[in-house]
């Protein structure tokens, strides 16, 4: 089985595109329960959990692409964000930076999880979720929210502290989910992992369709 995240990158095939679509749909589905807003009008949703899974399972390239696909469909008017939000208007609101941060966050998560030829330990997966799924997304979200709401960066950062407990819970759940998949269904990652003793080769992925 070929390593989809190794140094020699290959072009996208039908299975890659299907996986991108599945994770874009997963993030959209996680918005169905809705959301609630805090200071500055930024909604708290379960969708970041899907962003974390997309980056970890698909890898940096496809993880980021799945978020690009989701946001492109959202910009086209589909109500794919929590609360049935969609259209160009969401990209000029206080949550716009967080949405763009989903792309960068999924990419960074994928880089960290897939940074070695060996199966990632739980600590590396957890680090990926915290760095890519929390810090990177906040790094994009807080400055944009500050500009839109006309609050200082310090005020916006303080207001954003309300997100931390929920994001930590999502990071823990994503870490547990990925660790479970690595043990129970490594083919979900569509790549070859190496153990400390020998190279572990997963069974080939069946052709799409």
FENNOR-V476355 format. One record per pair of residues at least 24 apart in sequence whose C-alpha atoms are under 10 Angstrom apart, sorted by the first residue. I is the first residue (numbers start at 1). J is the second residue. D is the distance in whole Angstrom. If there is no record, write none. Layout:
i->(I/I)
j->(J/J)
d->(D/D)
This chain:
i->(1/1/1/1/1/1/1/1/1/2/2/2/2/2/2/2/3/3/3/3/3/3/4/4/4/4/4/4/4/4/4/5/5/5/5/5/5/5/5/5/5/5/5/5/5/5/6/6/6/6/6/6/9/12/13/14/14/14/15/15/15/15/15/15/16/16/16/16/17/17/17/18/18/19/19/19/19/19/19/19/20/20/20/20/20/20/20/20/20/20/20/20/21/21/21/21/21/21/22/22/23/23/23/23/23/23/23/23/23/23/23/23/23/23/24/24/24/24/24/24/24/24/24/24/24/24/24/25/25/25/25/25/25/26/26/26/26/26/26/27/27/27/27/27/27/27/27/27/27/28/28/28/28/28/28/28/28/29/29/29/30/30/30/31/31/31/31/31/31/31/32/32/32/32/32/32/33/33/33/34/34/34/34/34/35/35/35/35/36/36/38/38/38/38/39/39/39/39/39/39/40/40/40/40/40/40/40/40/40/40/40/40/41/41/41/41/41/42/42/42/42/42/42/42/42/42/43/43/43/43/43/43/44/44/44/44/44/44/45/45/45/45/45/45/46/46/46/46/47/47/47/47/48/48/48/48/48/48/48/48/48/48/48/48/48/49/49/49/49/49/49/49/49/49/49/50/50/50/50/50/51/51/51/51/51/51/51/51/51/51/51/52/52/52/52/52/52/52/52/52/52/52/52/52/52/52/52/52/52/52/52/53/53/53/53/53/53/53/53/53/53/53/54/54/54/54/54/54/54/55/55/55/55/55/55/55/55/55/55/55/55/55/55/55/55/55/56/56/56/56/56/56/56/56/56/56/56/56/56/56/56/56/56/56/57/57/57/57/57/57/57/57/57/57/57/57/57/57/58/58/58/58/58/58/58/58/58/58/59/59/59/59/59/59/59/59/59/59/59/59/59/60/60/60/60/60/60/60/60/60/60/60/60/60/61/61/61/61/61/61/62/62/62/63/63/63/63/63/63/63/63/63/63/64/64/64/64/64/64/64/64/64/64/65/65/65/66/66/66/67/67/67/67/67/67/67/67/67/68/68/68/68/68/69/70/70/71/71/71/71/92/92/92/93/93/93/93/93/94/94/94/94/94/94/94/94/94/95/95/95/95/95/95/96/96/96/96/96/96/97/97/97/97/97/97/97/97/97/97/97/98/98/98/98/98/98/98/98/98/98/99/99/99/100/100/100/101/101/101/101/101/101/101/101/101/101/102/102/102/102/102/102/102/102/103/103/103/104/104/104/104/104/104/105/105/105/105/105/105/105/105/105/105/105/105/106/106/106/106/107/107/107/108/108/108/109/109/113/114/114/114/116/116/117/117/117/117/117/117/118/118/118/118/118/118/118/118/119/119/119/119/119/119/119/119/119/119/120/120/120/120/120/120/121/121/121/122/122/122/122/122/122/123/123/124/125/125/125/125/125/125/125/126/126/126/126/126/126/126/126/126/127/127/128/128/129/129/129/129/129/129/129/129/130/130/130/130/130/130/131/132/133/133/133/133/133/134/134/134/134/134/134/138)
j->(187/190/191/192/201/202/203/204/205/190/191/192/201/202/204/205/117/189/190/191/192/193/58/59/61/62/114/189/190/191/192/58/59/60/61/62/110/111/114/115/116/117/189/190/191/192/114/115/116/117/191/192/61/62/208/207/208/209/190/205/206/207/208/209/58/62/190/208/62/65/66/66/208/54/57/58/62/63/66/188/54/58/61/62/63/64/65/66/67/68/69/70/62/65/66/67/69/70/54/66/50/51/53/54/55/57/58/62/63/65/66/67/69/70/50/51/54/63/65/66/67/68/69/70/71/73/80/50/66/67/69/70/80/50/51/53/54/66/70/51/52/53/54/66/67/70/80/81/82/70/71/74/79/80/81/82/84/80/81/82/80/81/82/79/80/81/82/83/84/85/79/80/81/82/83/84/82/83/84/81/82/83/84/85/81/82/83/84/82/83/159/160/162/163/149/156/158/159/160/162/93/94/95/145/146/148/149/150/151/156/159/160/93/94/95/145/149/93/94/95/96/98/141/145/160/163/81/82/83/94/95/163/82/95/162/163/166/167/81/82/83/163/166/167/82/166/167/170/81/82/102/170/98/99/102/105/106/133/134/137/166/167/170/171/174/129/133/167/169/170/171/172/173/174/175/102/106/133/170/174/101/102/103/105/106/107/109/129/132/133/174/102/105/106/107/108/109/110/125/128/129/130/132/133/134/170/171/173/174/175/178/106/109/110/129/133/171/173/174/175/177/178/102/105/106/107/109/110/174/102/103/104/105/106/107/108/109/110/111/112/113/114/128/129/132/133/106/107/108/109/110/111/112/113/114/120/125/128/129/132/174/175/178/189/106/109/110/113/114/178/181/182/186/187/188/189/190/191/106/107/109/110/113/114/188/189/190/191/106/107/108/109/110/111/112/113/114/115/189/190/191/103/104/105/106/107/108/109/110/111/112/113/114/115/103/106/107/108/110/111/106/107/110/102/103/104/105/106/107/108/109/110/111/101/102/103/104/105/106/107/108/109/110/103/106/107/102/103/106/99/100/101/102/103/104/105/106/107/99/100/102/103/104/103/99/103/99/100/102/103/144/145/148/144/145/147/148/149/141/142/143/144/145/146/147/148/149/140/141/142/144/145/148/140/141/142/144/145/148/137/138/139/140/141/142/143/144/145/146/148/136/137/138/139/140/141/142/143/144/145/137/140/141/137/140/141/132/133/134/135/136/137/138/139/140/141/132/133/134/136/137/138/140/141/132/136/137/132/133/136/137/139/140/129/130/131/132/133/134/135/136/137/138/139/140/132/133/136/137/132/133/136/132/133/136/133/136/178/189/191/193/193/194/191/192/193/194/195/199/192/193/194/195/196/198/199/200/179/182/183/186/192/193/194/195/196/200/178/179/182/193/194/195/175/179/182/175/176/178/179/180/182/175/179/175/171/172/174/175/176/178/179/168/171/172/173/174/175/176/178/179/171/175/171/175/167/168/170/171/172/173/174/175/167/168/170/171/172/175/171/171/167/168/170/171/174/163/164/167/168/170/171/163)
d->(10/8/7/7/7/7/7/5/8/8/6/7/10/10/9/10/9/10/7/4/5/8/9/8/10/10/10/9/7/6/8/9/7/8/8/10/9/9/7/9/10/9/10/9/7/9/9/9/9/8/9/9/10/9/9/9/7/9/10/9/9/7/6/9/9/7/9/10/8/9/9/10/8/9/10/8/8/9/8/10/8/8/10/6/7/9/7/5/8/10/8/9/10/9/6/9/8/8/9/8/7/8/8/6/9/9/9/10/8/10/6/8/10/9/8/9/8/9/9/5/6/9/7/5/9/10/9/9/9/10/10/8/9/6/9/9/9/10/10/7/10/9/9/9/9/8/8/8/9/8/10/10/9/5/6/8/10/8/9/9/9/9/8/10/7/6/4/7/8/9/10/8/8/6/7/8/7/8/10/8/5/5/8/10/9/6/6/10/9/9/8/9/8/9/10/9/10/6/8/9/10/7/9/7/9/9/6/10/9/8/8/9/9/7/8/9/9/9/6/5/9/9/10/8/9/10/10/8/9/9/7/9/9/10/9/7/8/9/9/6/9/10/9/10/8/9/9/8/8/8/10/9/10/10/8/9/10/7/9/9/10/8/7/9/10/9/8/8/9/5/7/10/8/6/10/10/9/10/9/8/10/6/8/8/6/10/9/10/9/7/9/9/8/6/10/10/7/9/10/8/6/9/8/6/9/8/7/10/6/9/9/8/9/9/9/9/10/10/6/9/8/7/10/10/6/9/9/8/10/9/9/10/8/4/6/7/5/4/8/9/8/9/9/9/9/9/7/9/9/6/5/8/8/6/8/10/8/8/8/10/9/9/7/8/10/9/7/8/9/7/9/9/10/10/7/5/8/10/9/10/10/7/10/9/8/6/8/10/8/7/9/8/4/7/9/8/6/10/8/10/10/9/9/9/6/4/6/7/4/5/9/9/8/10/10/9/6/10/8/9/9/8/9/10/8/9/9/5/6/9/9/7/10/10/8/5/7/8/5/5/9/10/9/7/9/9/10/8/9/9/9/10/6/5/9/10/8/9/10/9/9/6/10/10/10/10/8/8/9/9/9/10/8/9/8/10/7/9/8/9/10/7/4/8/8/6/7/10/7/9/8/6/9/9/7/10/7/8/9/8/8/8/5/4/7/7/5/7/10/10/9/6/7/8/6/4/8/10/8/8/8/8/8/8/7/8/9/9/9/10/7/4/7/8/5/7/9/8/10/8/6/10/9/10/10/10/9/7/9/7/7/10/9/9/10/8/4/5/8/8/6/6/9/10/9/7/7/9/9/8/10/10/5/8/8/7/9/10/10/10/9/9/9/9/8/6/6/8/9/9/5/4/6/7/10/8/9/10/8/10/9/9/5/6/7/9/9/10/8/8/9/10/10/10/8/10/7/8/9/6/10/10/9/10/9/9/10/9/6/9/8/8/10/7/7/10/8/5/9/10/10/9/9/9/9/9/9/9/5/8/10/7/7/9/8/10/6/9/10/10/10/8/9/9/7/10/9/8/7/8/10/8/10)
